[in-house]
Structures are given as C-alpha cells and as structure tokens.
Amino acid sequence: MKVSLVYPGKRGSALEAALALHEISKAAGIDSQLVFSSDLERREKASSVYPDAKFFDFTSFSGISALKRELEGTIPFFTMVSPKLVPLYLAVPGPKALYFHASYDYSFSRPTFRDSALESVTGFLMRRSSAVFATQYPLAWQARLRFGVRADVMPHPTYSLVRQDFFKESREVKLPVADYFLSFGELDRPLKGNGVLTEAVSGTGIPVVYVGRSGQALANQKNSVHLNRWVSDAELFWLVRHSKAVILPYLVSSQFSGCLALAYKLGRPVIAPFSNSFQNYVAEGESGVFFEQGNWNDLREKMLSFDSAKITEKSVLAYDRRLGESLAKQIGAKLKALF
C-alpha cells in the first residue's frame, strides 16, 4: 500500500514537516508520495528539491477530480488542517488520516471569527478521518474533549532528514543590531508569549529581533527590531543562522514547534519554557536552556547569562541528529500501523 502525504497549505512551516514525514516514510520502507496545493508559494523550490512532488488545485472541481484519481489506491495522510480539505473529504471515500499540531487554548485571548471557523473545520475533518494524530498528549485530549474524537500521538518531526538543499538559501538582512536573539512566527497570538519577551528585554539593551506580521509594532526600544512583514525563506534562514539563539516564550505549552525544528536544523540553540511539551526536546546546556514559563524575570536572566561558547552549533546539530533518529523511529512505527 502507498501513502500520499497531502499538504494543502499555501505557506507555513507545515511544509517542512510534510517533507520530513516523506523521508521518514521512505526510510521505514513505506511507498510514499508528496501531494501539494498548486498555490504553494514555495512551489518552485519544493519541486526543485523534490521533483517527484505533485501539485493540484484544491479549490476547483477539475482539480479535486484529478486529485481524487491520484489518491485512489493510496492512504491519504493529510499533514495539516485546512478549509481546502472539506470538498476533498466529501469526494474521497475510504480511509483517511489527519495530522494536526495546533492549540485551541484560549486562556490568553478570545477566539476570533477565524479561530472559530477553523475549529469547526477541524471538527468536521476529524470526525470523517479513519485515524487522527496529534503532536502531543494535551492536543490529543483537546480532540477528545472538544470534538469527541480519539487521537493518537505522533510527535512533530525534526527537519534533520529533509534534503539539505531545501535550506541552502541565504539572503542577508540589514539590521541595526548584532548578536541578537530571535523570535518569529504568528507574533500576534498572545499564547506565543512575545509580551513576556518584550518585558524581559525592557531597559536591558539586550538585542532582539522579531520576525513576522503583527497588528502592532513590537520593537519599541532601541535594542529591538521588528520586521513586520512576511520574510522569504532565504531571509529567514539568514536571520536564524546569524542569531545568538531562538526564543520560544510561549505562555501555552506548545508542541515541538516548527520554530524549534528550524533553529536546530540551522544549528542554533533555543531558550524555551520548561513545560511538558519542551522538556523532552531541549537538552539543557547542549541544545538550549530553559526558563520558567511566563516568568519574564527568569527569561531576562537566562538571556543575560546565555553563553554561546558553551552551546555551540556543533552541539546543537549533534543533538538534532540524535533527536531526529529517535523521533523517526516513533513516527515510522505509527505510519506502519496504518497499513
């Protein structure tokens, strides 16, 4: 049996996760193919590095018909939740697997209309899937309590197995600061904890760079910079590679996130909250350091005392390889159980 790893997104780090799952599947002896949306913004690069990948229009009748034919005789494994999948789910009979790694915790903000709509779509897709996978146990319990669906746990993969050419791009970004800490991705979401980071560096002179679109400017001090736009892969890779460390100031325990996976892939350490989600994915003193979740004083101390000479690119990459191998075994076993 063949698995079709379907990524319907236009942008976002879930693309790298799909590529990692493809490599893990092949290493586990599973016949695997990549299926992407035709509006993928990184289509040129994806098709160059993975020339066997196939692209379809998820929004047209002809595109869905062609995609339905492509998926026949395979087990479709949908690597993210998207409204684009609704027509396809209605059209494609048989077993389907759904993988999700989003949090529905609104402790720090009210759900927007977009949040509520996406949650409705998530419930629709989960209830029509033969198997549902979450990246961590709290998310699996959310699936059960919110949608009445039993989800198994499949950890988020590292990017260590993704072909190196996918990350070779680099474009310098002119910055007024150096030796900076970096935070990127979905800056507007309060649960990401960038308010904690902003408070931590206030009045200290610690250089920090925020990357990503936000409704409000986060750089309100001389030592901080906010690139309030969507940056290209080449720019983001350069920013990560030249950072002192990537900061993950999350107020809500997140899964092994795409930000962390990219930091490791490019050899950069992280400063992460000590929580149920990160404690097994950060090696203190080898791939990063922990701080008390939500405690901006502790985060400030960890940033001030961070020693780049002790946590090196070599140690981060070595840890990433070991972690990637361990996670690949777990994920491969989960995928084999589908057949």
C-alpha positions as CSV (number, residue, x, y, z in Angstrom):
1,M,0.0,0.0,0.0
2,K,1.1,3.5,-0.8
3,V,0.7,6.6,1.4
4,S,0.0,10.0,-0.1
5,L,1.3,12.8,2.2
6,V,-1.0,15.7,1.4
7,Y,-0.1,19.3,2.3
8,P,-2.8,21.7,1.2
9,G,-1.2,24.9,2.6
10,K,-0.1,28.0,0.7
11,R,2.6,29.0,3.2
12,G,3.9,28.0,6.6
13,S,6.3,25.6,8.3
14,A,4.0,22.6,8.0
15,L,5.6,22.2,4.5
16,E,8.9,21.2,6.1
17,A,7.0,18.8,8.4
18,A,5.4,17.1,5.4
19,L,8.8,16.7,3.8
20,A,10.2,15.2,6.9
21,L,7.4,12.7,7.1
22,H,8.0,11.8,3.5
23,E,11.7,11.0,4.3
24,I,10.7,9.1,7.4
25,S,8.2,7.0,5.5
26,K,10.7,6.0,2.8
27,A,13.3,5.1,5.5
28,A,10.6,2.9,7.1
29,G,10.1,1.1,3.9
30,I,6.8,2.7,3.1
31,D,6.0,3.7,-0.5
32,S,5.3,7.4,-0.2
33,Q,4.4,10.3,-2.5
34,L,4.1,14.1,-1.9
35,V,0.9,15.9,-2.9
36,F,0.9,19.7,-2.6
37,S,-1.5,22.6,-3.4
38,S,-0.9,24.3,-6.7
39,D,-0.9,27.7,-5.0
40,L,2.1,26.8,-2.7
41,E,4.2,29.9,-2.5
42,R,7.4,27.8,-2.3
43,R,6.4,25.6,-5.2
44,E,9.4,26.3,-7.3
45,K,11.8,25.3,-4.5
46,A,9.8,22.3,-3.4
47,S,9.6,20.9,-6.9
48,S,13.3,21.5,-7.5
49,V,14.4,19.7,-4.3
50,Y,11.6,17.1,-4.5
51,P,11.0,16.7,-8.3
52,D,8.5,13.8,-7.8
53,A,6.1,16.0,-5.8
54,K,2.7,16.5,-7.5
55,F,0.6,19.7,-7.4
56,F,-3.2,20.0,-7.6
57,D,-5.8,22.8,-7.4
58,F,-7.8,22.0,-4.2
59,T,-10.4,24.7,-5.0
60,S,-11.7,23.7,-8.4
61,F,-14.0,20.8,-9.5
62,S,-11.4,19.6,-12.1
63,G,-8.6,19.9,-9.6
64,I,-10.5,17.8,-7.0
65,S,-11.4,15.2,-9.6
66,A,-7.8,14.9,-10.7
67,L,-6.7,14.7,-7.0
68,K,-9.3,12.1,-6.3
69,R,-7.9,9.9,-9.1
70,E,-4.4,10.4,-7.8
71,L,-5.3,9.3,-4.3
72,E,-7.0,6.1,-5.4
73,G,-5.2,3.0,-4.2
74,T,-3.3,5.0,-1.6
75,I,-3.9,6.0,2.0
76,P,-4.2,9.8,2.1
77,F,-2.3,11.3,5.1
78,F,-3.3,14.9,5.5
79,T,-0.5,16.8,7.2
80,M,-2.4,19.8,8.3
81,V,-5.9,21.1,8.9
82,S,-7.2,23.4,6.2
83,P,-10.6,24.5,4.8
84,K,-9.3,23.4,1.4
85,L,-9.7,19.8,2.5
86,V,-13.5,19.9,3.0
87,P,-14.5,19.3,-0.6
88,L,-11.9,16.6,-1.0
89,Y,-13.1,14.8,2.2
90,L,-16.6,14.8,0.8
91,A,-15.3,13.4,-2.6
92,V,-12.8,10.8,-1.5
93,P,-14.2,7.7,0.1
94,G,-12.2,5.2,2.1
95,P,-9.7,5.5,5.0
96,K,-8.0,8.9,5.6
97,A,-5.5,10.0,8.3
98,L,-5.3,13.6,9.7
99,Y,-2.3,15.1,11.5
100,F,-2.7,18.3,13.5
101,H,-0.5,20.4,15.6
102,A,-2.5,23.5,16.5
103,S,-3.6,24.5,20.0
104,Y,-7.2,25.5,20.9
105,D,-6.3,27.0,24.2
106,Y,-7.9,30.5,24.6
107,S,-6.7,31.2,28.1
108,F,-5.0,34.4,27.0
109,S,-7.3,35.6,24.3
110,R,-10.8,35.3,22.9
111,P,-11.2,33.2,19.8
112,T,-11.6,35.3,16.7
113,F,-14.1,34.5,13.9
114,R,-11.3,32.9,12.0
115,D,-10.4,30.8,15.0
116,S,-14.0,29.6,15.4
117,A,-14.3,28.8,11.7
118,L,-11.1,26.8,11.7
119,E,-12.2,24.9,14.8
120,S,-15.4,24.0,13.0
121,V,-13.5,22.8,10.0
122,T,-11.2,20.8,12.3
123,G,-14.1,19.0,13.9
124,F,-15.6,18.2,10.5
125,L,-12.3,16.7,9.2
126,M,-11.5,14.8,12.4
127,R,-14.9,13.1,12.6
128,R,-14.5,12.0,9.0
129,S,-11.0,10.6,9.4
130,S,-10.2,7.0,10.0
131,A,-7.2,8.0,12.1
132,V,-6.3,11.2,13.8
133,F,-2.8,12.1,15.1
134,A,-1.8,14.9,17.4
135,T,1.7,16.0,18.1
136,Q,1.3,15.8,21.9
137,Y,-1.0,14.4,24.6
138,P,-2.6,17.7,25.6
139,L,-3.7,18.2,21.9
140,A,-5.0,14.6,21.8
141,W,-7.2,15.3,24.8
142,Q,-8.4,18.5,23.2
143,A,-9.5,16.4,20.2
144,R,-11.4,14.1,22.5
145,L,-13.0,16.8,24.7
146,R,-13.8,19.3,22.0
147,F,-14.7,17.1,19.1
148,G,-15.4,13.7,20.6
149,V,-12.6,12.1,18.5
150,R,-9.9,9.8,19.8
151,A,-6.5,10.9,18.6
152,D,-3.2,9.0,18.8
153,V,0.1,10.9,19.4
154,M,2.7,11.2,16.7
155,P,5.5,13.6,17.6
156,H,6.4,16.6,15.4
157,P,9.4,15.5,13.3
158,T,12.7,17.3,13.2
159,Y,14.0,18.6,9.9
160,S,17.2,16.7,10.1
161,L,16.1,14.3,7.4
162,V,14.8,16.9,5.0
163,R,17.1,17.3,2.0
164,Q,19.8,19.8,2.7
165,D,19.2,21.8,-0.5
166,F,15.9,22.9,0.9
167,F,17.7,25.0,3.5
168,K,20.7,26.3,1.4
169,E,19.2,29.7,0.6
170,S,20.6,32.8,2.3
171,R,19.9,36.5,1.8
172,E,21.4,39.0,4.2
173,V,19.0,41.2,6.1
174,K,20.4,44.6,7.1
175,L,19.9,45.1,10.9
176,P,20.9,47.9,13.3
177,V,21.7,45.3,15.9
178,A,24.1,42.3,16.2
179,D,24.5,39.2,18.3
180,Y,20.7,39.2,18.7
181,F,18.1,36.9,20.0
182,L,15.3,36.0,17.5
183,S,11.6,35.4,17.8
184,F,9.5,34.6,14.7
185,G,6.1,33.2,13.6
186,E,2.5,34.2,14.5
187,L,3.6,37.1,16.6
188,D,0.0,38.3,17.1
189,R,-1.1,35.3,19.1
190,P,-0.9,36.1,22.8
191,L,-0.3,32.5,23.7
192,K,3.1,32.8,21.8
193,G,4.2,34.9,24.7
194,N,6.0,37.7,22.9
195,G,4.7,40.1,25.6
196,V,6.9,38.1,28.0
197,L,9.9,38.6,25.8
198,T,9.3,42.3,25.3
199,E,9.0,42.7,29.1
200,A,12.2,40.6,29.6
201,V,14.4,42.9,27.4
202,S,12.8,46.2,28.5
203,G,15.5,48.6,29.7
204,T,18.3,46.0,29.4
205,G,19.9,46.7,26.0
206,I,19.6,43.0,25.1
207,P,19.3,43.0,21.2
208,V,16.2,41.1,20.0
209,V,14.7,40.8,16.5
210,Y,11.0,39.9,16.0
211,V,10.1,38.5,12.5
212,G,6.6,38.2,11.2
213,R,3.4,40.3,10.6
214,S,1.7,41.8,13.6
215,G,-1.1,44.3,14.1
216,Q,1.2,46.2,16.5
217,A,4.8,47.0,16.3
218,L,6.8,45.0,18.9
219,A,10.1,46.9,18.6
220,N,9.5,49.9,20.9
221,Q,13.1,50.2,22.1
222,K,16.5,51.0,20.6
223,N,17.7,47.4,21.1
224,S,14.8,45.7,19.4
225,V,13.9,45.4,15.7
226,H,10.5,44.2,14.2
227,L,10.5,43.0,10.6
228,N,6.7,43.4,10.3
229,R,6.3,41.5,7.1
230,W,6.3,38.1,5.6
231,V,10.0,37.2,5.0
232,S,11.3,34.9,2.4
233,D,13.0,31.5,3.2
234,A,16.3,33.0,2.2
235,E,15.9,35.9,4.6
236,L,14.6,33.8,7.5
237,F,17.3,31.2,7.2
238,W,19.9,34.0,7.3
239,L,18.3,35.5,10.3
240,V,18.2,32.2,12.2
241,R,21.8,31.3,11.3
242,H,23.1,34.7,12.5
243,S,21.1,34.8,15.7
244,K,22.5,34.1,19.1
245,A,19.6,31.9,20.0
246,V,15.9,31.5,19.0
247,I,13.5,32.5,21.8
248,L,10.3,30.4,22.4
249,P,8.5,32.5,25.0
250,Y,5.2,30.5,24.8
251,L,2.6,31.1,27.5
252,V,0.8,27.9,26.5
253,S,2.7,24.7,26.2
254,S,3.3,24.1,22.5
255,Q,4.4,21.1,20.7
256,F,7.9,20.6,19.3
257,S,7.3,23.5,17.0
258,G,8.4,24.4,13.5
259,C,10.4,27.3,15.0
260,L,12.4,25.0,17.2
261,A,12.8,22.5,14.4
262,L,14.2,25.1,12.1
263,A,16.5,26.5,14.8
264,Y,18.0,23.0,15.3
265,K,18.3,22.3,11.6
266,L,20.4,25.5,11.2
267,G,22.5,24.8,14.3
268,R,21.0,27.5,16.5
269,P,20.2,26.9,20.2
270,V,16.8,27.8,21.8
271,I,15.6,29.3,25.0
272,A,12.4,27.6,25.8
273,P,9.9,27.3,28.7
274,F,10.2,24.3,30.9
275,S,6.9,22.6,30.1
276,N,5.5,19.2,29.3
277,S,5.9,19.9,25.6
278,F,9.6,21.0,25.5
279,Q,11.2,19.2,28.3
280,N,11.9,16.1,26.1
281,Y,13.1,18.2,23.1
282,V,15.6,20.6,24.7
283,A,18.9,19.3,26.2
284,E,19.9,21.8,28.8
285,G,23.4,23.1,28.1
286,E,23.6,21.2,24.8
287,S,20.8,22.5,22.5
288,G,19.5,25.3,24.7
289,V,18.3,26.4,28.1
290,F,15.0,26.5,29.9
291,F,13.3,29.3,31.8
292,E,10.2,29.3,34.0
293,Q,7.2,29.6,31.7
294,G,5.7,33.1,31.7
295,N,8.4,34.5,34.1
296,W,9.9,37.4,32.3
297,N,12.5,38.0,35.1
298,D,13.8,34.4,34.6
299,L,13.8,34.8,30.8
300,R,15.8,38.0,31.2
301,E,18.4,36.3,33.4
302,K,18.7,33.4,31.0
303,M,19.3,35.8,28.1
304,L,21.8,37.9,30.0
305,S,23.8,34.8,31.1
306,F,23.5,32.9,27.8
307,D,26.9,31.6,26.8
308,S,27.4,30.9,23.1
309,A,30.8,29.4,23.7
310,K,29.3,26.5,25.7
311,I,26.2,25.8,23.5
312,T,27.8,25.7,20.0
313,E,26.5,25.0,16.5
314,K,28.3,21.6,16.7
315,S,26.5,20.5,19.9
316,V,23.1,21.7,18.6
317,L,23.5,19.8,15.3
318,A,24.7,16.6,17.1
319,Y,21.7,16.7,19.4
320,D,19.3,17.4,16.4
321,R,20.6,14.2,14.7
322,R,20.1,12.1,17.7
323,L,16.7,13.5,18.4
324,G,15.7,13.2,14.7
325,E,16.7,9.5,14.7
326,S,14.7,8.8,17.8
327,L,11.6,10.6,16.6
328,A,11.8,9.0,13.2
329,K,11.6,5.5,14.8
330,Q,8.5,6.5,16.7
331,I,6.8,8.2,13.7
332,G,7.8,5.3,11.3
333,A,6.1,2.8,13.6
334,K,3.0,4.9,13.8
335,L,2.9,5.2,10.0
336,K,3.4,1.4,9.5
337,A,0.5,0.8,11.8
338,L,-1.8,2.4,9.3
339,F,-1.2,-0.4,6.7
